[in-house]
Amino acid sequence: MNSQGAMPALKELCRKYGFGDATFDNWCSKYGGMEVSYAHRLKRSPVRKPAVRNNNA
């Protein structure tokens, strides 16, 4: 991923889409080895939000 020939193109893509190199590296570490079928399941699953607690008793 970090070969010398790919770095200028990577920096251009990051600049074009408005995110930094570190964000891209974090994304690759999180989703880099993911299979396509798992990514589709992850996208279809609803996001569960924790209940909001009111601690003003």
Secondary structure, DSSP 8 states (H G I E B T S, - for coil): ---TTTHHHHHHHHHHHT--HHHHHHHHHHHTT--HHHHHHHHHS------------
